[in-house]
Amino acid sequence: MNLALFDLDNTLLAGDSDFEWAQFLIEQGVLDREVYEARNQDFYDQYKAGTLDILEFLDFQLKPLSRHPRAVLDAWHREFMASKIAPMIRDSARSLVARHHDDLQVVITATNSFVTAPIAREFGIEHLIATEPEQHAGEFTGNVLGVPCFREGKVRRLEDWLAAQGRPLASFSESWFYSDSHNDLPLLERVTNPVAVDPDETLRAHATRCGWPIISLD
């Protein structure tokens, strides 16, 4: 068995679930539009530019989870899946996942697991490595648990997860990682088959220099 790793936002999804979750809460009137919409866009722009302070962003993104009961959040998420996520799931992305049906498949994403776990399940991918929101008695505290799954943190989180499985990365004769973002270069450089998917300009230039495949799911 080989290893197939998939970034989620702007890779398997034709959009960013993290950004859209905040927009969804704004549209529902849960978050104040005037306060949150500009900050949400600013953080997204920082992510694309490679200047994002992940802990500052997580404080912004996770605090709203702590203000509402889990049952309410879950109900909102079901609406979010139908209105925001379903339109971002392309047949081409499902086909890409299907090509790796004999491999160990993992979604690995900086977006928190509350937002992304149902999306990974929608793709039929059992395993998810994501930024983990801290919980107490089943409710979110608004804090992050452990290392955020971002940049070099993705490598560390993957290595820890594989170690728990008893299968270090080097044990796979072949490994793939599909991503759109230059923020994922630390992990792309660790696998045997890095693949740039509709990449940003920085990743496209790096992939071209290195001779990595560049594909489009649009």
DRENDRENZA-844620 format. One record per residue: x, y, z of N, C-alpha, C, O, CB in turn; residue number from 0. Coordinates in steps of 0.02 Angstrom, whole numbers, plus 50000, padded with zeros to 5 digits. Glycine has a CB too. Layout:
REM residues N
((X, Y, Z), (X, Y, Z), (X, Y, Z), (X, Y, Z), (X, Y, Z), NUM)
...
END
This chain:
REM residues 218
((50042, 49940, 50000), (50000, 50000, 50000), (50044, 50062, 50000), (50093, 50067, 50037), (49952, 50000, 50061), 0)
((50025, 50111, 49957), (50059, 50175, 49955), (50018, 50227, 49993), (49965, 50213, 50019), (50072, 50197, 49883), 1)
((50044, 50288, 49995), (50013, 50341, 50035), (49992, 50398, 49989), (50032, 50422, 49948), (50062, 50367, 50089), 2)
((49930, 50419, 49995), (49903, 50476, 49955), (49877, 50529, 50003), (49829, 50517, 50039), (49847, 50452, 49906), 3)
((49909, 50586, 50002), (49891, 50643, 50045), (49857, 50696, 50002), (49881, 50712, 49947), (49953, 50671, 50082), 4)
((49803, 50724, 50027), (49766, 50775, 49990), (49757, 50837, 50034), (49729, 50833, 50088), (49698, 50748, 49967), 5)
((49781, 50894, 50010), (49759, 50957, 50039), (49685, 50965, 50022), (49660, 50934, 49975), (49803, 51018, 50012), 6)
((49651, 51007, 50059), (49579, 51014, 50049), (49560, 51078, 50013), (49534, 51076, 49957), (49542, 51010, 50115), 7)
((49574, 51135, 50044), (49551, 51199, 50018), (49587, 51218, 49954), (49649, 51219, 49951), (49559, 51254, 50070), 8)
((49549, 51234, 49903), (49575, 51252, 49837), (49615, 51196, 49804), (49652, 51207, 49756), (49618, 51313, 49842), 9)
((49607, 51135, 49831), (49638, 51076, 49800), (49581, 51028, 49784), (49558, 51025, 49727), (49692, 51043, 49847), 10)
((49559, 50988, 49833), (49500, 50947, 49821), (49437, 50991, 49814), (49392, 50975, 49775), (49490, 50896, 49878), 11)
((49435, 51045, 49853), (49378, 51091, 49848), (49394, 51149, 49800), (49451, 51173, 49797), (49360, 51118, 49917), 12)
((49344, 51171, 49764), (49351, 51230, 49722), (49334, 51292, 49763), (49287, 51328, 49748), (49304, 51225, 49659), 13)
((49373, 51302, 49815), (49362, 51357, 49861), (49394, 51342, 49928), (49426, 51290, 49935), (49287, 51372, 49869), 14)
((49385, 51385, 49976), (49417, 51379, 50041), (49364, 51371, 50095), (49325, 51418, 50108), (49462, 51441, 50055), 15)
((49362, 51313, 50127), (49310, 51299, 50177), (49318, 51343, 50238), (49268, 51362, 50269), (49312, 51226, 50196), 16)
((49380, 51358, 50258), (49393, 51401, 50315), (49362, 51470, 50305), (49325, 51495, 50347), (49468, 51406, 50328), 17)
((49378, 51500, 50248), (49351, 51566, 50230), (49275, 51564, 50227), (49241, 51608, 50253), (49381, 51590, 50164), 18)
((49249, 51512, 50194), (49177, 51509, 50183), (49138, 51495, 50247), (49080, 51515, 50253), (49161, 51455, 50132), 19)
((49169, 51460, 50296), (49135, 51449, 50359), (49124, 51516, 50395), (49069, 51529, 50420), (49177, 51402, 50404), 20)
((49175, 51559, 50396), (49166, 51624, 50426), (49114, 51665, 50388), (49073, 51699, 50419), (49233, 51662, 50428), 21)
((49115, 51661, 50322), (49065, 51697, 50282), (48995, 51671, 50296), (48947, 51710, 50300), (49080, 51692, 50207), 22)
((48989, 51606, 50305), (48924, 51576, 50320), (48897, 51603, 50386), (48839, 51621, 50391), (48930, 51499, 50323), 23)
((48940, 51606, 50437), (48918, 51631, 50502), (48899, 51705, 50498), (48853, 51727, 50532), (48973, 51621, 50555), 24)
((48934, 51742, 50457), (48916, 51812, 50446), (48847, 51817, 50414), (48805, 51857, 50434), (48969, 51848, 50403), 25)
((48836, 51776, 50362), (48772, 51777, 50326), (48714, 51755, 50371), (48657, 51778, 50362), (48776, 51732, 50265), 26)
((48728, 51711, 50419), (48677, 51688, 50465), (48664, 51738, 50521), (48617, 51730, 50561), (48697, 51621, 50495), 27)
((48704, 51791, 50524), (48696, 51840, 50576), (48728, 51820, 50642), (48718, 51852, 50693), (48625, 51854, 50587), 28)
((48767, 51766, 50641), (48801, 51741, 50701), (48860, 51786, 50717), (48874, 51800, 50775), (48824, 51668, 50692), 29)
((48896, 51808, 50665), (48952, 51854, 50673), (48934, 51921, 50643), (48898, 51925, 50593), (49016, 51825, 50640), 30)
((48958, 51973, 50674), (48943, 52041, 50650), (48980, 52054, 50585), (49042, 52050, 50582), (48963, 52093, 50703), 31)
((48944, 52070, 50532), (48973, 52079, 50466), (49027, 52134, 50467), (49081, 52125, 50439), (48919, 52095, 50415), 32)
((49011, 52190, 50498), (49057, 52246, 50496), (49124, 52229, 50529), (49177, 52251, 50506), (49026, 52306, 50530), 33)
((49120, 52190, 50583), (49181, 52173, 50620), (49220, 52117, 50587), (49281, 52120, 50583), (49163, 52153, 50691), 34)
((49185, 52066, 50564), (49218, 52004, 50544), (49234, 51998, 50470), (49283, 51965, 50452), (49176, 51947, 50564), 35)
((49195, 52028, 50426), (49205, 52016, 50355), (49273, 52041, 50330), (49308, 52006, 50294), (49149, 52048, 50314), 36)
((49291, 52102, 50350), (49356, 52129, 50329), (49413, 52089, 50358), (49463, 52076, 50324), (49362, 52203, 50349), 37)
((49408, 52068, 50422), (49461, 52028, 50453), (49467, 51960, 50419), (49523, 51935, 50409), (49447, 52019, 50528), 38)
((49411, 51930, 50401), (49412, 51865, 50367), (49449, 51871, 50301), (49490, 51828, 50284), (49341, 51839, 50356), 39)
((49435, 51923, 50263), (49469, 51934, 50200), (49543, 51949, 50210), (49585, 51925, 50172), (49436, 51992, 50161), 40)
((49559, 51988, 50262), (49629, 52003, 50276), (49669, 51940, 50291), (49724, 51931, 50264), (49635, 52052, 50335), 41)
((49641, 51896, 50332), (49676, 51834, 50349), (49685, 51790, 50287), (49737, 51759, 50278), (49637, 51796, 50403), 42)
((49634, 51788, 50245), (49639, 51748, 50184), (49693, 51776, 50137), (49731, 51737, 50108), (49571, 51747, 50147), 43)
((49696, 51842, 50131), (49749, 51873, 50090), (49818, 51859, 50119), (49866, 51847, 50082), (49737, 51949, 50085), 44)
((49824, 51860, 50185), (49888, 51845, 50217), (49908, 51772, 50204), (49967, 51758, 50192), (49884, 51858, 50293), 45)
((49860, 51727, 50207), (49875, 51656, 50192), (49903, 51650, 50122), (49954, 51616, 50111), (49811, 51613, 50200), 46)
((49870, 51681, 50074), (49892, 51675, 50004), (49961, 51707, 49994), (49999, 51685, 49951), (49841, 51707, 49958), 47)
((49975, 51759, 50033), (50039, 51794, 50027), (50095, 51760, 50065), (50154, 51777, 50057), (50032, 51865, 50050), 48)
((50077, 51711, 50107), (50128, 51677, 50147), (50149, 51715, 50209), (50203, 51702, 50236), (50188, 51665, 50105), 49)
((50107, 51761, 50232), (50124, 51802, 50290), (50078, 51789, 50350), (50079, 51827, 50398), (50122, 51876, 50272), 50)
((50038, 51737, 50347), (49987, 51724, 50398), (50019, 51704, 50465), (50062, 51660, 50467), (49939, 51670, 50376), 51)
((49999, 51738, 50518), (50014, 51717, 50586), (49961, 51667, 50606), (49904, 51687, 50621), (50017, 51778, 50637), 52)
((49977, 51603, 50606), (49927, 51550, 50614), (49892, 51555, 50682), (49832, 51542, 50686), (49958, 51482, 50605), 53)
((49928, 51573, 50735), (49897, 51576, 50801), (49849, 51634, 50806), (49797, 51628, 50838), (49951, 51581, 50855), 54)
((49866, 51691, 50776), (49819, 51747, 50774), (49756, 51729, 50735), (49701, 51746, 50756), (49853, 51809, 50743), 55)
((49766, 51695, 50679), (49708, 51674, 50639), (49664, 51624, 50677), (49603, 51629, 50675), (49731, 51644, 50573), 56)
((49696, 51576, 50711), (49657, 51526, 50747), (49617, 51557, 50804), (49562, 51534, 50819), (49702, 51471, 50773), 57)
((49644, 51608, 50835), (49606, 51643, 50887), (49543, 51673, 50856), (49489, 51669, 50886), (49648, 51698, 50919), 58)
((49549, 51702, 50797), (49492, 51730, 50760), (49443, 51675, 50740), (49382, 51684, 50746), (49516, 51768, 50698), 59)
((49469, 51619, 50716), (49426, 51567, 50687), (49394, 51522, 50739), (49338, 51499, 50729), (49467, 51526, 50639), 60)
((49429, 51509, 50794), (49403, 51460, 50842), (49361, 51491, 50898), (49319, 51456, 50927), (49460, 51423, 50872), 61)
((49371, 51554, 50913), (49333, 51585, 50967), (49257, 51580, 50956), (49221, 51566, 51004), (49353, 51658, 50974), 62)
((49232, 51591, 50895), (49159, 51584, 50886), (49132, 51515, 50904), (49074, 51508, 50924), (49140, 51601, 50816), 63)
((49174, 51463, 50897), (49151, 51396, 50914), (49136, 51390, 50988), (49093, 51350, 51008), (49203, 51344, 50894), 64)
((49171, 51429, 51029), (49162, 51424, 51102), (49099, 51461, 51126), (49081, 51453, 51184), (49223, 51452, 51137), 65)
((49067, 51499, 51084), (49011, 51540, 51105), (48943, 51507, 51094), (48891, 51536, 51111), (49013, 51606, 51070), 66)
((48943, 51447, 51065), (48880, 51414, 51048), (48884, 51340, 51066), (48937, 51310, 51061), (48864, 51423, 50974), 67)
((48828, 51310, 51086), (48827, 51239, 51102), (48845, 51197, 51041), (48831, 51216, 50984), (48758, 51219, 51129), 68)
((48875, 51139, 51054), (48896, 51096, 50999), (48838, 51075, 50955), (48845, 51071, 50894), (48931, 51033, 51027), 69)
((48780, 51062, 50985), (48722, 51041, 50945), (48702, 51096, 50896), (48682, 51080, 50840), (48663, 51024, 50991), 70)
((48706, 51158, 50917), (48690, 51214, 50872), (48742, 51219, 50817), (48725, 51229, 50758), (48686, 51280, 50912), 71)
((48805, 51213, 50835), (48859, 51215, 50785), (48851, 51160, 50733), (48860, 51171, 50674), (48928, 51210, 50819), 72)
((48833, 51100, 50756), (48824, 51044, 50710), (48766, 51057, 50662), (48771, 51040, 50603), (48812, 50979, 50749), 73)
((48713, 51087, 50686), (48656, 51103, 50643), (48676, 51155, 50591), (48659, 51149, 50532), (48596, 51129, 50684), 74)
((48714, 51206, 50613), (48738, 51256, 50565), (48784, 51223, 50513), (48782, 51241, 50454), (48776, 51312, 50602), 75)
((48825, 51176, 50536), (48872, 51145, 50489), (48835, 51105, 50435), (48857, 51103, 50378), (48920, 51099, 50527), 76)
((48780, 51073, 50453), (48742, 51037, 50403), (48716, 51085, 50349), (48717, 51069, 50290), (48682, 50999, 50435), 77)
((48694, 51144, 50370), (48673, 51195, 50321), (48732, 51218, 50280), (48727, 51227, 50219), (48640, 51255, 50357), 78)
((48788, 51227, 50312), (48850, 51248, 50279), (48870, 51198, 50225), (48890, 51218, 50170), (48906, 51257, 50330), 79)
((48866, 51134, 50241), (48884, 51082, 50192), (48840, 51087, 50130), (48864, 51082, 50073), (48878, 51012, 50223), 80)
((48776, 51098, 50140), (48729, 51101, 50084), (48737, 51164, 50043), (48735, 51162, 49981), (48657, 51095, 50109), 81)
((48745, 51221, 50077), (48744, 51285, 50041), (48812, 51306, 50015), (48816, 51338, 49962), (48717, 51338, 50085), 82)
((48865, 51290, 50050), (48932, 51314, 50033), (48978, 51260, 50005), (49013, 51271, 49955), (48965, 51345, 50093), 83)
((48978, 51201, 50036), (49028, 51150, 50018), (49006, 51109, 49957), (49046, 51097, 49912), (49040, 51104, 50076), 84)
((48943, 51087, 49956), (48921, 51045, 49899), (48936, 51077, 49831), (48958, 51041, 49786), (48846, 51032, 49905), 85)
((48925, 51142, 49822), (48942, 51172, 49757), (49017, 51174, 49742), (49036, 51185, 49684), (48915, 51242, 49754), 86)
((49059, 51164, 49792), (49131, 51166, 49781), (49162, 51097, 49768), (49222, 51092, 49757), (49165, 51198, 49841), 87)
((49121, 51045, 49769), (49146, 50977, 49758), (49137, 50959, 49685), (49081, 50954, 49660), (49110, 50925, 49804), 88)
((49194, 50949, 49651), (49193, 50936, 49579), (49201, 50862, 49565), (49233, 50826, 49604), (49248, 50976, 49543), 89)
((49172, 50839, 49510), (49181, 50769, 49490), (49254, 50753, 49479), (49276, 50697, 49492), (49141, 50755, 49426), 90)
((49293, 50801, 49454), (49364, 50789, 49441), (49401, 50774, 49506), (49447, 50734, 49506), (49395, 50849, 49405), 91)
((49381, 50807, 49561), (49413, 50794, 49625), (49394, 50725, 49650), (49437, 50689, 49677), (49394, 50848, 49677), 92)
((49332, 50707, 49643), (49311, 50639, 49663), (49349, 50587, 49622), (49369, 50535, 49649), (49234, 50630, 49654), 93)
((49360, 50600, 49558), (49396, 50553, 49515), (49469, 50547, 49537), (49497, 50492, 49536), (49393, 50574, 49442), 94)
((49499, 50602, 49558), (49568, 50600, 49582), (49573, 50556, 49644), (49618, 50515, 49649), (49593, 50671, 49598), 95)
((49527, 50565, 49690), (49527, 50522, 49750), (49517, 50449, 49731), (49550, 50405, 49758), (49472, 50545, 49800), 96)
((49472, 50437, 49685), (49458, 50368, 49664), (49518, 50333, 49634), (49525, 50272, 49640), (49400, 50367, 49615), 97)
((49562, 50371, 49601), (49622, 50341, 49571), (49669, 50314, 49624), (49713, 50273, 49609), (49658, 50393, 49528), 98)
((49660, 50336, 49686), (49703, 50312, 49741), (49665, 50265, 49788), (49680, 50262, 49847), (49730, 50372, 49780), 99)
((49616, 50229, 49761), (49574, 50188, 49805), (49612, 50132, 49838), (49591, 50108, 49891), (49517, 50159, 49766), 100)
((49668, 50111, 49810), (49707, 50057, 49840), (49761, 50084, 49888), (49797, 50044, 49919), (49740, 50016, 49786), 101)
((49766, 50149, 49895), (49817, 50180, 49938), (49787, 50201, 50004), (49726, 50206, 50011), (49849, 50240, 49903), 102)
((49831, 50214, 50052), (49810, 50243, 50115), (49796, 50317, 50102), (49843, 50355, 50087), (49864, 50233, 50171), 103)
((49734, 50338, 50108), (49713, 50406, 50090), (49704, 50448, 50153), (49674, 50426, 50202), (49647, 50404, 50049), 104)
((49731, 50509, 50150), (49727, 50555, 50207), (49714, 50626, 50181), (49750, 50649, 50137), (49792, 50552, 50249), 105)
((49664, 50659, 50208), (49658, 50731, 50198), (49700, 50764, 50252), (49693, 50749, 50311), (49583, 50755, 50202), 106)
((49745, 50809, 50232), (49788, 50844, 50279), (49780, 50919, 50266), (49796, 50943, 50212), (49863, 50822, 50273), 107)
((49755, 50955, 50316), (49734, 51024, 50304), (49745, 51068, 50365), (49742, 51044, 50422), (49660, 51025, 50285), 108)
((49759, 51131, 50353), (49766, 51179, 50408), (49699, 51197, 50438), (49696, 51219, 50495), (49802, 51242, 50383), 109)
((49646, 51189, 50400), (49580, 51206, 50425), (49559, 51159, 50481), (49575, 51099, 50479), (49528, 51204, 50368), 110)
((49524, 51184, 50530), (49510, 51144, 50590), (49464, 51085, 50575), (49425, 51086, 50527), (49479, 51188, 50643), 111)
((49469, 51035, 50618), (49435, 50972, 50606), (49359, 50977, 50612), (49323, 50937, 50582), (49460, 50919, 50653), 112)
((49334, 51026, 50650), (49261, 51034, 50653), (49234, 51050, 50584), (49183, 51022, 50563), (49242, 51089, 50704), 113)
((49266, 51096, 50550), (49244, 51115, 50483), (49256, 51059, 50433), (49214, 51047, 50389), (49280, 51178, 50460), 114)
((49313, 51025, 50438), (49336, 50981, 50383), (49317, 50908, 50389), (49316, 50873, 50338), (49408, 50986, 50377), 115)
((49304, 50883, 50449), (49290, 50811, 50455), (49230, 50788, 50412), (49236, 50737, 50378), (49276, 50793, 50528), 116)
((49174, 50825, 50412), (49119, 50804, 50368), (49136, 50809, 50294), (49109, 50771, 50253), (49058, 50845, 50383), 117)
((49181, 50854, 50276), (49201, 50861, 50206), (49243, 50802, 50185), (49234, 50774, 50130), (49239, 50927, 50194), 118)
((49290, 50781, 50227), (49330, 50722, 50212), (49285, 50661, 50204), (49296, 50621, 50158), (49382, 50709, 50268), 119)
((49236, 50654, 50247), (49189, 50598, 50241), (49151, 50601, 50176), (49136, 50549, 50146), (49140, 50596, 50300), 120)
((49133, 50661, 50154), (49097, 50668, 50091), (49138, 50642, 50032), (49110, 50617, 49983), (49078, 50742, 50080), 121)
((49204, 50648, 50037), (49248, 50621, 49985), (49262, 50547, 49995), (49297, 50516, 49954), (49313, 50660, 49983), 122)
((49236, 50518, 50048), (49249, 50447, 50062), (49318, 50434, 50089), (49343, 50378, 50085), (49238, 50407, 50000), 123)
((49350, 50485, 50117), (49418, 50478, 50144), (49412, 50470, 50220), (49387, 50514, 50255), (49463, 50539, 50126), 124)
((49436, 50414, 50244), (49427, 50396, 50315), (49471, 50438, 50361), (49450, 50455, 50416), (49442, 50323, 50325), 125)
((49531, 50453, 50339), (49581, 50483, 50384), (49588, 50558, 50372), (49590, 50581, 50315), (49649, 50449, 50375), 126)
((49590, 50596, 50427), (49597, 50668, 50425), (49650, 50690, 50474), (49648, 50671, 50533), (49529, 50702, 50440), 127)
((49697, 50730, 50451), (49744, 50765, 50494), (49731, 50839, 50485), (49740, 50866, 50430), (49820, 50746, 50478), 128)
((49710, 50872, 50538), (49689, 50942, 50534), (49709, 50978, 50598), (49728, 50947, 50647), (49612, 50947, 50522), 129)
((49704, 51043, 50596), (49712, 51081, 50658), (49655, 51063, 50705), (49597, 51060, 50684), (49713, 51159, 50643), 130)
((49672, 51050, 50768), (49622, 51024, 50815), (49598, 51078, 50863), (49639, 51105, 50901), (49650, 50965, 50853), 131)
((49534, 51093, 50864), (49507, 51138, 50915), (49505, 51102, 50983), (49485, 51044, 50986), (49437, 51164, 50895), 132)
((49524, 51136, 51035), (49520, 51107, 51102), (49447, 51100, 51123), (49406, 51143, 51109), (49560, 51150, 51154), 133)
((49432, 51044, 51157), (49365, 51032, 51181), (49366, 51015, 51255), (49415, 50987, 51280), (49331, 50975, 51141), 134)
((49312, 51032, 51289), (49302, 51012, 51358), (49230, 50989, 51365), (49183, 51026, 51353), (49318, 51071, 51408), 135)
((49222, 50926, 51385), (49155, 50896, 51392), (49115, 50903, 51328), (49055, 50915, 51329), (49118, 50928, 51451), 136)
((49150, 50895, 51271), (49116, 50896, 51206), (49103, 50964, 51178), (49077, 50970, 51122), (49053, 50861, 51212), 137)
((49119, 51017, 51215), (49109, 51085, 51191), (49176, 51117, 51176), (49226, 51102, 51208), (49069, 51127, 51243), 138)
((49177, 51162, 51127), (49240, 51195, 51108), (49258, 51250, 51157), (49215, 51287, 51180), (49234, 51223, 51037), 139)
((49323, 51256, 51171), (49347, 51307, 51217), (49367, 51371, 51181), (49373, 51424, 51213), (49405, 51281, 51256), 140)
((49378, 51368, 51115), (49402, 51425, 51078), (49477, 51425, 51069), (49505, 51470, 51036), (49382, 51488, 51111), 141)
((49511, 51375, 51098), (49583, 51370, 51093), (49602, 51314, 51045), (49561, 51272, 51027), (49614, 51357, 51162), 142)
((49665, 51314, 51024), (49691, 51261, 50981), (49725, 51208, 51024), (49756, 51224, 51075), (49741, 51290, 50929), 143)
((49718, 51145, 51004), (49749, 51089, 51039), (49810, 51066, 51001), (49805, 51045, 50943), (49698, 51031, 51048), 144)
((49868, 51070, 51032), (49929, 51045, 51001), (49954, 51090, 50946), (49941, 51150, 50944), (49918, 50976, 50975), 145)
((49991, 51058, 50900), (50025, 51095, 50845), (49976, 51108, 50788), (49945, 51060, 50764), (50086, 51055, 50819), 146)
((49967, 51170, 50766), (49926, 51182, 50708), (49953, 51146, 50646), (50014, 51141, 50637), (49921, 51258, 50694), 147)
((49909, 51121, 50605), (49928, 51081, 50546), (49942, 51129, 50488), (49904, 51132, 50440), (49872, 51029, 50527), 148)
((49996, 51167, 50493), (50010, 51222, 50447), (50084, 51225, 50434), (50124, 51223, 50481), (49983, 51289, 50474), 149)
((50103, 51231, 50369), (50173, 51235, 50349), (50213, 51177, 50380), (50194, 51119, 50370), (50203, 51302, 50370), 150)
((50267, 51192, 50416), (50308, 51138, 50445), (50267, 51097, 50495), (50282, 51038, 50506), (50369, 51168, 50481), 151)
((50215, 51127, 50523), (50171, 51089, 50568), (50136, 51032, 50533), (50119, 50982, 50566), (50121, 51135, 50598), 152)
((50123, 51038, 50468), (50093, 50982, 50431), (50140, 50922, 50430), (50118, 50865, 50438), (50076, 51004, 50360), 153)
((50204, 50935, 50421), (50253, 50881, 50420), (50254, 50847, 50488), (50252, 50785, 50493), (50323, 50907, 50402), 154)
((50257, 50887, 50541), (50260, 50858, 50608), (50197, 50819, 50625), (50201, 50764, 50652), (50270, 50913, 50660), 155)
((50139, 50846, 50608), (50077, 50812, 50623), (50072, 50746, 50584), (50048, 50696, 50610), (50017, 50857, 50607), 156)
((50094, 50747, 50521), (50093, 50686, 50481), (50140, 50634, 50511), (50122, 50576, 50518), (50112, 50700, 50409), 157)
((50200, 50655, 50529), (50249, 50608, 50557), (50223, 50578, 50621), (50231, 50518, 50633), (50316, 50643, 50569), 158)
((50192, 50619, 50663), (50164, 50593, 50726), (50107, 50543, 50713), (50102, 50492, 50746), (50138, 50650, 50770), 159)
((50065, 50559, 50664), (50009, 50515, 50647), (50034, 50449, 50619), (50010, 50395, 50639), (49961, 50549, 50597), 160)
((50082, 50452, 50574), (50110, 50391, 50545), (50146, 50349, 50598), (50142, 50287, 50597), (50157, 50408, 50488), 161)
((50180, 50382, 50644), (50214, 50345, 50697), (50164, 50307, 50739), (50177, 50250, 50760), (50255, 50394, 50742), 162)
((50106, 50337, 50752), (50054, 50303, 50790), (50025, 50244, 50752), (50000, 50196, 50783), (49998, 50352, 50807), 163)
((50029, 50247, 50685), (50007, 50191, 50644), (50062, 50137, 50636), (50050, 50083, 50610), (49986, 50216, 50575), 164)
((50121, 50154, 50660), (50178, 50108, 50651), (50204, 50105, 50581), (50233, 50056, 50559), (50158, 50039, 50672), 165)
((50193, 50160, 50543), (50214, 50163, 50473), (50246, 50230, 50458), (50212, 50275, 50434), (50153, 50151, 50426), 166)
((50310, 50237, 50469), (50343, 50301, 50453), (50340, 50315, 50379), (50330, 50270, 50338), (50416, 50299, 50476), 167)
((50348, 50379, 50362), (50342, 50400, 50292), (50390, 50361, 50247), (50373, 50344, 50191), (50355, 50474, 50285), 168)
((50449, 50348, 50272), (50500, 50312, 50232), (50480, 50241, 50217), (50510, 50209, 50173), (50566, 50313, 50267), 169)
((50430, 50214, 50252), (50410, 50145, 50241), (50368, 50136, 50178), (50358, 50080, 50154), (50372, 50118, 50300), 170)
((50342, 50191, 50151), (50301, 50188, 50090), (50347, 50194, 50029), (50387, 50241, 50024), (50247, 50244, 50090), 171)
((50341, 50147, 49984), (50384, 50151, 49925), (50365, 50211, 49881), (50407, 50239, 49847), (50378, 50087, 49884), 172)
((50301, 50229, 49883), (50279, 50289, 49848), (50230, 50328, 49891), (50189, 50300, 49926), (50247, 50271, 49779), 173)
((50236, 50394, 49888), (50190, 50437, 49924), (50174, 50498, 49880), (50217, 50524, 49845), (50220, 50460, 49993), 174)
((50111, 50519, 49882), (50088, 50577, 49844), (50063, 50630, 49892), (50035, 50615, 49944), (50033, 50556, 49793), 175)
((50072, 50692, 49873), (50038, 50747, 49907), (50015, 50796, 49854), (50054, 50821, 49814), (50085, 50783, 49958), 176)
((49950, 50810, 49854), (49918, 50855, 49807), (49901, 50920, 49844), (49867, 50919, 49895), (49854, 50824, 49776), 177)
((49926, 50976, 49819), (49913, 51040, 49851), (49916, 51098, 49801), (49947, 51093, 49748), (49964, 51053, 49907), 178)
((49882, 51152, 49819), (49881, 51212, 49778), (49927, 51266, 49804), (49940, 51315, 49768), (49811, 51239, 49774), 179)
((49953, 51259, 49865), (49982, 51316, 49900), (50056, 51310, 49915), (50081, 51257, 49932), (49946, 51327, 49964), 180)
((50091, 51367, 49908), (50162, 51369, 49926), (50172, 51358, 50001), (50227, 51341, 50023), (50192, 51436, 49905), 181)
((50119, 51369, 50041), (50125, 51355, 50113), (50137, 51282, 50127), (50159, 51263, 50181), (50062, 51378, 50149), 182)
((50122, 51239, 50078), (50131, 51167, 50086), (50198, 51141, 50059), (50208, 51080, 50056), (50075, 51131, 50052), 183)
((50242, 51185, 50041), (50307, 51163, 50014), (50346, 51118, 50063), (50377, 51070, 50040), (50350, 51223, 49997), 184)
((50345, 51130, 50129), (50382, 51084, 50173), (50360, 51011, 50166), (50402, 50966, 50169), (50374, 51106, 50245), 185)
((50296, 50999, 50158), (50272, 50931, 50151), (50279, 50906, 50079), (50296, 50848, 50067), (50200, 50925, 50173), 186)
((50267, 50950, 50031), (50276, 50929, 49961), (50347, 50904, 49948), (50358, 50858, 49909), (50261, 50988, 49914), 187)
((50395, 50933, 49982), (50465, 50914, 49972), (50483, 50849, 50008), (50539, 50824, 50000), (50510, 50969, 49995), 188)
((50437, 50822, 50048), (50451, 50761, 50085), (50424, 50698, 50051), (50447, 50643, 50066), (50422, 50766, 50154), 189)
((50377, 50705, 50005), (50347, 50647, 49974), (50383, 50629, 49909), (50421, 50670, 49882), (50272, 50659, 49960), 190)
((50372, 50568, 49885), (50406, 50547, 49823), (50372, 50576, 49761), (50403, 50582, 49708), (50408, 50471, 49818), 191)
((50307, 50593, 49767), (50270, 50619, 49710), (50231, 50682, 49729), (50172, 50679, 49743), (50221, 50565, 49683), 192)
((50265, 50740, 49731), (50229, 50803, 49744), (50192, 50825, 49681), (50219, 50822, 49626), (50278, 50858, 49766), 193)
((50129, 50846, 49690), (50088, 50867, 49633), (50056, 50934, 49649), (50022, 50941, 49699), (50033, 50814, 49616), 194)
((50068, 50983, 49606), (50038, 51049, 49613), (49971, 51049, 49577), (49966, 51033, 49518), (50085, 51105, 49585), 195)
((49918, 51068, 49614), (49850, 51068, 49588), (49825, 51139, 49582), (49815, 51173, 49633), (49803, 51025, 49633), 196)
((49814, 51163, 49521), (49792, 51232, 49511), (49832, 51278, 49558), (49802, 51314, 49598), (49716, 51240, 49523), 197)
((49898, 51277, 49553), (49939, 51308, 49605), (49940, 51384, 49603), (49927, 51415, 49551), (50009, 51282, 49600), 198)
((49956, 51413, 49661), (49969, 51485, 49663), (50035, 51498, 49625), (50071, 51452, 49607), (49973, 51511, 49736), 199)
((50049, 51562, 49613), (50107, 51579, 49570), (50173, 51554, 49599), (50216, 51530, 49563), (50110, 51655, 49560), 200)
((50181, 51559, 49665), (50243, 51538, 49697), (50253, 51463, 49690), (50307, 51440, 49673), (50244, 51557, 49771), 201)
((50200, 51425, 49703), (50206, 51352, 49697), (50214, 51332, 49624), (50252, 51286, 49609), (50144, 51317, 49727), 202)
((50180, 51365, 49578), (50187, 51348, 49507), (50260, 51358, 49485), (50287, 51315, 49450), (50140, 51392, 49463), 203)
((50291, 51413, 49505), (50360, 51425, 49486), (50406, 51373, 49516), (50452, 51349, 49483), (50381, 51496, 49509), 204)
((50395, 51355, 49579), (50437, 51305, 49612), (50427, 51237, 49578), (50476, 51202, 49565), (50419, 51300, 49687), 205)
((50365, 51218, 49565), (50351, 51154, 49533), (50383, 51150, 49463), (50409, 51098, 49444), (50275, 51142, 49527), 206)
((50381, 51205, 49427), (50411, 51207, 49360), (50487, 51197, 49365), (50516, 51159, 49326), (50395, 51273, 49325), 207)
((50518, 51232, 49412), (50591, 51224, 49421), (50610, 51153, 49440), (50661, 51127, 49418), (50616, 51273, 49476), 208)
((50568, 51122, 49481), (50584, 51054, 49506), (50559, 50998, 49461), (50575, 50940, 49472), (50555, 51046, 49575), 209)
((50521, 51016, 49410), (50494, 50965, 49365), (50436, 50926, 49395), (50423, 50869, 49374), (50548, 50918, 49346), 210)
((50401, 50955, 49444), (50344, 50921, 49474), (50284, 50926, 49427), (50277, 50974, 49390), (50327, 50953, 49543), 211)
((50240, 50876, 49428), (50178, 50881, 49388), (50135, 50939, 49412), (50131, 50953, 49472), (50138, 50815, 49392), 212)
((50104, 50972, 49364), (50055, 51024, 49378), (49990, 51004, 49344), (49988, 50996, 49284), (50081, 51095, 49353), 213)
((49937, 50997, 49384), (49873, 50975, 49357), (49819, 51026, 49375), (49828, 51068, 49419), (49855, 50905, 49383), 214)
((49762, 51021, 49339), (49706, 51063, 49354), (49644, 51020, 49364), (49632, 50972, 49327), (49694, 51115, 49297), 215)
((49605, 51037, 49415), (49541, 51003, 49427), (49482, 51048, 49407), (49424, 51029, 49419), (49535, 50983, 49500), 216)
((49496, 51106, 49379), (49442, 51152, 49358), (49403, 51122, 49299), (49356, 51153, 49275), (49470, 51221, 49338), 217)
END
